[in-house]
Amino acid sequence: MNSLSLSGVIREIERYAQKRETSLLVALDGRSGAGKSTVSEKIAGRVGAVVVSSDDFYTGGTFDDWASRSSKEKAALCIDWKRLRAEVLEPLLSGNSATWRAFDWKTWVGLSEHTFSCKPASIIIIDGVYSTRPELADLIDISILVQLPDDIRRDRLKKRENEPFLARWHAVWDEAEEFYFTNIRPPSLFDMVLVRR
């Protein structure tokens, strides 16, 4: 595991990509509000990558539904890994376009009517909490943990969401993230760590 700056991460991705004849899959993982999406877009802009958000594959359910599950279950079941893999990652890695429907975040029920499409690229970035889960490990070439101090991370979340929503969010998901980044994907298992300030 190497702790690198953003420019260092970009250099490493470029170095890996130059050695390959097939697409490179980079997974950016990290706690909520760590800045994964911002980092993904910056990397993509520099290396010509396509970005896929694992949030598009949220399985749905109310806070009450998730509150009754264990931390391990939450981390394992919140994203439809099979659909993400079959509809997006495997086609892109095979040099084909991918088409999918994202979770409907406006209604919080089912899939959006809007269809997303993505053309193949030499570098593919998957961005989202839990994106380096074991279910995708055989596809991932580079795993990157994006870290941000908790106080800054929580301030970022406050700017994105209202207080009542955030209180419920933290009550349900903080323990799942803690379990995941302690037991499933601790920092030592990542290829690189990007510490943001």
Sequence and secondary structure as in RCSB ss.txt:
>XXXX:A:sequence
MNSLSLSGVIREIERYAQKRETSLLVALDGRSGAGKSTVSEKIAGRVGAVVVSSDDFYTGGTFDDWASRSSKEKA
ALCIDWKRLRAEVLEPLLSGNSATWRAFDWKTWVGLSEHTFSCKPASIIIIDGVYSTRPELADLIDISILVQLPD
DIRRDRLKKRENEPFLARWHAVWDEAEEFYFTNIRPPSLFDMVLVRR
>XXXX:A:secstr
 EEE HHHHHHHHHHHHHT SS EEEEEE STTS HHHHHHHHHHHHT EEEEGGGGB    HHHHHTS HHHHH
HHSB HHHHIIIIIHHHHTT  EEEEEE TTTTSSEEEEEEEE   SEEEEESTTTT GGGTTT SEEEEEE  H
HHHHHHHHHHS HHHHHHHHHHHHHHHHHIIIIIS GGGSSEEEE  
